[in-house]
Amino acid sequence: MHTASIEETTEDKWDAQLDLNLKGVFFLTQACLPEFRRKGAARVINVTSIWGIGAGPNCPAYCASKGGLENLTRALAVEIGKYNINVNSLAPGNIATPLNAHLRGPNMGAYIAQMRALTPTSRDFLQPAELTGTAVYLASEDSDSVHGVTVTVDAGWSARWKAQSGPIAYVGEQHRGGRGSGGPGKFRGGLASSKTVRCTDTPMAFSYLSDGQKKVSSRESMAAAIAARRPSCS
């Protein structure tokens, strides 16, 4: 996932994310479909994301691509399930990979603490191997009757969203002088349910470094902000 605010998302950046995460999946499945039908059975396991279920700031193209893949999974399940083809998706949470190593560095203690506070199990990053069991299940005969489902492996991250009556998106407004992920400014925001209500009074701030790496600071913890759920945010 490459961070870029709405202002900094060029058409090329948008197309790159949609081509990789959505278009590619569709046309790969289409190309394989004749062979799947010839064999009389198949499994399609799409890798979506918790950011396809909820949303975060400064990654609109990524969220859109993964959200689209969520619904594409259901659409394909409805259309080709009659051919004994199971189409499901696996939505990882925060997984430790080389791409996000900078978020787990020695100077990212505050960010890691926030991730732990947001996760009911107090996990920050999961290991890739923790996805294996779910993938094997979706590929096995044990899931013969499972179609169009997204299985989350996120240490409980999305359960907190669901407990708040729908997916939560972090929303807010940028401080003067800031430029989202491309500048030193801050993004102050709060929490929104599926109604997408602005809550700019929530005491939380995201600051973005010039190299696109994210550093999080707050006057109160995100966990406290979520628990508070001010009436103005409902």
C-alpha positions in Angstrom: 0.0 0.0 0.0 1.4 3.4 -1.0 0.1 6.3 1.0 -1.1 9.4 -1.0 -3.7 11.9 0.0 -6.6 12.6 -2.4 -4.8 15.8 -3.5 -1.7 13.8 -4.3 -3.3 10.8 -6.0 -2.6 11.3 -9.7 -4.4 9.3 -12.3 -1.3 7.1 -12.7 -1.3 6.3 -9.0 -5.0 5.6 -9.0 -4.7 3.3 -12.1 -1.7 1.5 -10.6 -3.6 0.5 -7.5 -6.9 -0.4 -9.3 -5.0 -2.3 -12.0 -3.0 -4.4 -9.4 -5.7 -5.0 -6.8 -8.9 -5.2 -8.8 -8.5 -5.3 -12.6 -5.7 -8.0 -12.5 -7.8 -10.2 -10.3 -10.8 -10.0 -12.5 -9.0 -10.8 -15.7 -6.9 -13.6 -14.2 -10.1 -15.3 -13.0 -11.7 -14.8 -16.4 -8.6 -16.4 -18.1 -8.7 -19.4 -15.7 -12.5 -19.9 -15.9 -12.5 -22.3 -19.0 -10.0 -24.6 -17.2 -11.9 -24.4 -14.0 -15.1 -25.4 -15.8 -13.3 -28.2 -17.6 -12.1 -29.6 -14.3 -15.6 -29.3 -12.8 -14.4 -27.6 -9.6 -12.1 -24.8 -8.4 -11.2 -22.5 -5.6 -10.6 -18.7 -6.0 -9.1 -17.0 -2.9 -8.8 -13.3 -3.2 -6.6 -11.4 -0.8 -8.4 -8.3 0.2 -7.6 -6.2 3.3 -9.1 -4.7 6.5 -8.9 -1.5 4.4 -11.4 -3.0 2.1 -13.8 -3.3 5.0 -13.1 0.0 6.7 -10.9 2.9 5.6 -8.1 5.2 6.6 -6.8 8.5 5.5 -4.2 9.1 2.7 -4.9 5.8 0.8 -8.2 6.4 -1.1 -7.0 4.4 -4.2 -5.9 1.4 -2.1 -9.1 1.4 0.0 -11.2 1.7 -3.2 -9.3 -1.2 -4.9 -9.7 -3.5 -1.9 -13.3 -2.5 -1.3 -14.0 -3.2 -5.0 -12.3 -6.6 -4.6 -14.6 -7.4 -1.7 -17.7 -6.9 -3.8 -16.1 -8.6 -6.9 -15.6 -11.7 -4.7 -19.3 -11.7 -4.0 -20.3 -11.0 -7.6 -18.2 -13.8 -8.9 -19.5 -16.2 -6.2 -23.0 -15.4 -7.3 -22.2 -15.9 -11.0 -19.9 -18.9 -11.2 -20.8 -20.8 -8.0 -23.1 -22.9 -10.2 -19.9 -24.4 -11.8 -18.7 -25.7 -8.4 -16.3 -22.9 -8.2 -15.9 -21.4 -4.7 -14.9 -17.7 -4.7 -14.0 -16.3 -1.3 -11.6 -13.8 0.1 -9.1 -13.5 2.9 -8.7 -10.1 4.5 -5.4 -9.8 6.4 -4.9 -7.2 9.1 -1.6 -5.5 9.8 0.9 -8.1 8.5 4.7 -7.7 9.0 6.3 -7.5 5.5 9.3 -5.9 4.0 7.1 -3.1 2.6 6.1 -1.9 6.1 9.4 -2.5 7.9 9.9 1.2 8.3 6.7 1.3 10.5 8.3 -1.3 12.9 11.6 0.5 13.3 13.2 1.7 16.6 11.7 5.1 16.3 8.1 4.0 15.7 7.3 3.1 19.3 4.4 5.5 19.5 2.9 4.1 16.3 3.3 0.5 17.4 1.6 1.4 20.8 -1.3 2.9 18.9 -1.7 -0.3 16.8 -1.7 -2.4 19.9 -4.3 -0.1 21.6 -6.6 -0.4 18.5 -6.4 -4.2 18.5 -8.5 -6.1 21.1 -5.7 -8.7 21.4 -3.0 -6.0 21.8 -1.2 -7.3 18.7 0.5 -4.8 16.4 1.7 -6.7 13.4 0.9 -10.4 12.6 3.2 -12.8 10.9 2.5 -13.9 7.3 2.4 -17.5 8.4 -0.7 -16.8 10.5 -2.7 -16.6 7.3 -1.8 -20.1 6.3 -4.5 -22.0 8.2 -7.3 -19.8 6.8 -6.0 -20.1 3.2 -5.7 -23.9 3.5 -9.3 -24.1 4.8 -10.7 -22.0 2.0 -8.8 -24.2 -0.5 -10.0 -27.5 1.1 -13.1 -29.6 0.8 -14.1 -28.4 4.3 -15.2 -25.1 2.7 -17.4 -26.7 -0.1 -20.4 -24.8 1.1 -18.6 -21.5 1.6 -19.2 -19.0 -1.2 -18.8 -15.2 -1.4 -17.4 -14.9 2.2 -14.6 -12.7 3.5 -12.6 -14.2 6.3 -10.6 -11.7 8.3 -7.3 -12.6 10.0 -6.6 -9.4 11.9 -6.3 -10.3 15.6 -9.7 -8.7 16.3 -9.0 -5.3 14.6 -12.3 -5.3 12.6 -14.3 -6.6 15.5 -13.9 -3.2 17.1 -15.3 -1.6 13.9 -18.3 -3.9 13.9 -18.9 -3.2 17.6 -19.3 0.5 16.6 -22.3 -0.2 14.3 -20.4 -0.5 11.0 -17.0 0.0 9.5 -15.1 3.0 11.0 -13.2 5.4 8.8 -10.7 7.8 10.1 -11.7 11.2 8.8 -10.8 14.8 9.6 -9.2 17.9 8.3 -5.7 18.8 7.5 -3.9 21.5 9.4 -2.7 24.6 7.6 0.7 24.1 6.0 0.3 20.4 5.7 0.2 18.4 2.5 -1.0 15.0 3.6 1.6 12.2 3.1 3.8 14.4 1.1 4.5 17.1 3.6 5.1 17.9 7.3 1.6 19.0 8.1 -0.8 17.1 10.3 -4.1 15.4 9.7 -6.5 15.9 12.6 -9.6 13.7 12.5 -11.8 11.4 14.3 -14.0 8.4 13.7 -16.9 7.9 11.4 -19.4 5.0 11.1 -20.7 3.8 7.8 -22.7 7.1 7.8 -19.4 8.9 7.4 -19.9 11.6 9.9 -17.1 14.1 10.5 -15.8 14.3 14.0 -13.1 16.9 13.9 -13.1 17.5 17.6 -11.7 14.0 18.4 -8.2 14.7 20.0 -6.1 12.6 17.6 -3.6 13.6 15.0 -1.7 11.9 12.2 1.5 13.4 10.9 3.1 12.4 7.7 6.7 12.5 6.9 8.0 13.7 3.5 9.1 10.2 2.5 5.6 8.9 2.9 6.3 7.1 6.1 3.6 7.5 8.7 4.2 8.7 12.3 1.3 8.8 14.7 0.9 11.1 17.7 -2.1 11.9 19.9 -3.1 13.8 23.0 -5.3 10.9 24.0 -5.0 7.4 22.8 -7.0 6.2 19.9 -8.5 3.6 22.2 -9.8 6.2 24.5 -11.2 8.2 21.5 -13.0 5.1 20.3 -14.4 4.4 23.7 -15.6 7.9 24.2 -17.7 8.0 21.0 -18.9 11.6 21.6 -22.6 12.1 20.9 -21.7 14.5 18.1 -20.1 11.6 16.3 -23.1 9.3 16.2 
